[in-house]
């Protein structure tokens, strides 16, 4: 049964991430179609197609690997003619020559080679110059013929790749449909198309957080007493005791004020030192401030209000950092802090997060994800050290899709967590993942959405500057020129994915490790 639940957890995660990706791509698809762009494919996943159907000019489908998705819009790489338009020149149909077409072959036979950058023909009547790349200096003639050919092949390799990318990008545009390409859109419309996908993930992540925090609520300590501590042992002394004696009182240990005052589980503490305590945080803060003083404590027992005067003892406890982890000195002993101690533990109740605190929770989540992305190179170095065996896995470190899927399986299959807590953990993972998709896609590098947004902003700025100057390019930016950077980014993403898959399989992060780290 545990195995079945584990598999169900993984499947639920895959469904959740597939829906998130599908909505992301729908965010691109909807404005693209609204603006008249010809969208030929809408796919969730990569690899072999499992299921698809065609509606109108668009094929909708699901692929085998739920690791992403895409919509296909002709014109992501504009033809050369569209990139060379200058201020004052009329817009022309940017059909150009198709690679391998009869027109292109005929032009090359009569005029020489067609330059894939400028789109112009290089005359083939200059003798040895026809063997050199366009614009090659005369000094190249003195190089050996074999070296000149090698340089030409290397120079043409990238140009041919650019030409192939343009041809592939525009292959499904029929004559007269140039106005339905992505590059034909105005810059603001292109920005809307590209930003709408990540925006959907951000909105979806916020909605999921609202369901979790405002709907289900968060486990919150209350002012109702759950436990009463019998004795107060200084942290430095408790650290020196044997493990079997750490949780038991010795005869000479001082009793806590709550134990001596007769406070019982179920009592609701209403005030301390004349200060009304409506929450556990308020109660704790007042007690800490009155170390070594005798104060009056008000509480309700069986519906009756009562008071008792008790001495708040000065107690030494471990000092914690912002994440709640104990701090240690250079010699390894715990750092301590002295503050007031009463000796009660609170009842935990699930309560909706106050609506006024929700924007702050969203900001913390979004800013935390952006910080994680900024520090991604450092985290990847840590993961590489884990993969080589020189470092142990950090439960709060980077985790890949395989690792998240395994954790989802553990959440569903464990019997240590209540059903409502499982649902909230799952929602928390899905919400965080959507916010991560938003932040990651906003990285201003192609092929990510943020790269297309950056290109659009650059193109718009260039047009405005050239219009003010009265000259210059106002055509589409030639995104094909960024193909080398695009390939580098894709390569790094593939390496990161492979590294995370390996570490998630060999040294996985477990649910227990996450709970213990928290």
GIWO-V191275 format. One record per residue. N is the residue number from 1. RES is the residue in one letter. NEAR is the number of other ideal C-beta (glycine too) atoms within 12 Angstrom. Layout:
BEGIN
n = [N/N]
res = [RES/RES]
near = [NEAR/NEAR]
END
This chain:
BEGIN
n = [1/2/3/4/5/6/7/8/9/10/11/12/13/14/15/16/17/18/19/20/21/22/23/24/25/26/27/28/29/30/31/32/33/34/35/36/37/38/39/40/41/42/43/44/45/46/47/48/49/50/51/52/53/54/55/56/57/58/59/60/61/62/63/64/65/66/67/68/69/70/71/72/73/74/75/76/77/78/79/80/81/82/83/84/85/86/87/88/89/90/91/92/93/94/95/96/97/98/99/100/101/102/103/104/105/106/107/108/109/110/111/112/113/114/115/116/117/118/119/120/121/122/123/124/125/126/127/128/129/130/131/132/133/134/135/136/137/138/139/140/141/142/143/144/145/146/147/148/149/150/151/152/153/154/155/156/157/158/159/160/161/162/163/164/165/166/167/168/169/170/171/172/173/174/175/176/177/178/179/180/181/182/183/184/185/186/187/188/189/190/191/192/193/194/195/196/197/198/199/200/201/202/203/204/205/206/207/208/209/210/211/212/213/214/215/216/217/218/219/220/221/222/223/224/225/226/227/228/229/230/231/232/233/234/235/236/237/238/239/240/241/242/243/244/245/246/247/248/249/250/251/252/253/254/255/256/257/258/259/260/261/262/263/264/265/266/267/268/269/270/271/272/273/274/275/276/277/278/279/280/281/282/283/284/285/286/287/288/289/290/291/292/293/294/295/296/297/298/299/300/301/302/303/304/305/306/307/308/309/310/311/312/313/314/315/316/317/318/319/320/321/322/323/324/325/326/327/328/329/330/331/332/333/334/335/336/337/338/339/340/341/342/343/344/345/346/347/348/349/350/351/352/353/354/355/356/357/358/359/360/361/362/363/364/365/366/367/368/369/370/371/372/373/374/375/376/377/378/379/380/381/382/383/384/385/386/387/388/389/390/391/392/393/394/395/396/397/398/399/400/401/402/403/404/405/406/407/408/409/410/411/412/413/414/415/416/417/418/419/420/421/422/423/424/425/426/427/428/429/430/431/432/433/434/435/436/437/438/439/440/441/442/443/444/445/446/447/448/449/450/451/452/453/454/455/456/457/458/459/460/461/462/463/464/465/466/467/468/469/470/471/472/473/474/475/476/477/478/479/480/481/482/483/484/485/486/487/488/489/490/491/492/493/494/495/496/497/498/499/500/501/502/503/504/505/506/507/508/509/510/511/512/513/514/515/516/517/518]
res = [X/X/X/X/X/X/X/X/X/X/X/X/X/X/X/X/X/X/X/X/X/X/X/X/X/X/X/X/X/X/X/X/X/X/X/X/X/X/X/X/X/X/X/X/X/X/X/X/X/X/X/X/X/X/X/X/X/X/X/X/X/X/X/X/X/X/X/X/X/X/X/X/X/X/X/X/X/X/X/X/X/X/X/X/X/X/X/X/X/X/X/X/X/X/X/X/X/X/X/X/X/X/X/X/X/X/X/X/X/X/X/X/X/X/X/X/X/X/X/X/X/X/X/X/X/X/X/X/X/X/X/X/X/X/X/X/X/X/X/X/X/X/X/X/X/X/X/X/X/X/X/X/X/X/X/X/X/X/X/X/X/X/X/X/X/X/X/X/X/X/X/X/X/X/X/X/X/X/X/X/X/X/X/X/X/X/X/X/X/X/X/X/X/X/X/X/X/X/X/X/X/X/X/X/X/X/X/X/X/X/X/X/X/X/X/X/X/X/X/X/X/X/X/X/X/X/X/X/X/X/X/X/X/X/X/X/X/X/X/X/X/X/X/X/X/X/X/X/X/X/X/X/X/X/X/X/X/X/X/X/X/X/X/X/X/X/X/X/X/X/X/X/X/X/X/X/X/X/X/X/X/X/X/X/X/X/X/X/X/X/X/X/X/X/X/X/X/X/X/X/X/X/X/X/X/X/X/X/X/X/X/X/X/X/X/X/X/X/X/X/X/X/X/X/X/X/X/X/X/X/X/X/X/X/X/X/X/X/X/X/X/X/X/X/X/X/X/X/X/X/X/X/X/X/X/X/X/X/X/X/X/X/X/X/X/X/X/X/X/X/X/X/X/X/X/X/X/X/X/X/X/X/X/X/X/X/X/X/X/X/X/X/X/X/X/X/X/X/X/X/X/X/X/X/X/X/X/X/X/X/X/X/X/X/X/X/X/X/X/X/X/X/X/X/X/X/X/X/X/X/X/X/X/X/X/X/X/X/X/X/X/X/X/X/X/X/X/X/X/X/X/X/X/X/X/X/X/X/X/X/X/X/X/X/X/X/X/X/X/X/X/X/X/X/X/X/X/X/X/X/X/X/X/X/X/X/X/X/X/X/X/X/X/X/X/X/X/X/X/X/X/X/X/X/X/X/X/X/X/X/X/X/X/X/X/X/X/X]
near = [10/14/13/13/22/23/20/23/32/29/19/29/33/29/21/32/36/30/27/40/39/32/33/41/41/28/35/41/33/23/29/36/25/16/27/22/37/33/36/34/29/37/37/35/27/21/17/13/19/17/14/18/15/13/15/12/22/26/22/26/28/28/27/18/22/27/27/32/37/28/37/31/39/34/40/46/39/39/41/34/28/38/31/26/30/21/21/13/16/11/19/17/20/32/28/31/29/24/27/17/16/12/18/23/16/14/23/23/14/16/21/21/33/33/27/36/27/20/31/20/23/26/18/18/12/17/11/18/22/20/27/28/26/26/15/22/14/12/9/23/17/13/19/11/15/11/16/24/18/17/20/25/16/15/25/25/18/22/31/24/24/33/33/22/32/40/29/22/33/40/25/25/36/17/13/12/22/29/25/26/39/42/41/32/34/21/29/18/25/37/29/27/38/42/30/33/42/38/31/33/41/35/26/34/36/27/24/33/36/24/23/34/32/25/21/27/23/25/23/22/25/28/36/28/33/23/21/27/29/23/28/34/30/23/27/20/22/26/24/14/18/11/10/7/16/17/14/16/20/18/9/9/23/24/26/30/38/35/26/23/32/21/36/22/21/21/34/31/49/29/25/39/29/16/22/15/31/18/22/29/16/23/37/27/19/32/37/25/21/29/25/18/23/18/30/24/42/29/34/22/23/11/10/12/16/22/22/26/18/32/29/35/35/24/33/24/30/25/21/16/13/7/12/13/17/19/20/17/14/7/8/10/18/24/22/23/22/21/25/33/34/46/34/40/25/28/22/20/18/21/20/21/26/16/14/10/18/24/18/16/28/30/17/19/31/29/16/20/30/22/17/24/29/16/16/25/15/17/27/26/19/26/35/23/21/29/27/16/13/13/17/18/29/20/24/20/31/33/37/32/33/28/37/35/36/33/38/37/31/35/37/32/24/24/15/14/23/16/16/17/25/29/25/28/33/36/33/30/38/37/35/36/39/39/39/36/41/37/30/32/40/29/27/23/25/33/30/32/41/28/30/40/30/29/37/33/22/26/32/24/19/26/25/17/17/21/17/13/14/11/13/20/25/30/29/40/32/34/34/37/25/29/29/19/22/26/20/17/23/21/15/21/26/17/18/27/25/22/31/36/26/22/34/28/20/20/31/28/33/21/33/17/22/27/19/13/18/13]
END
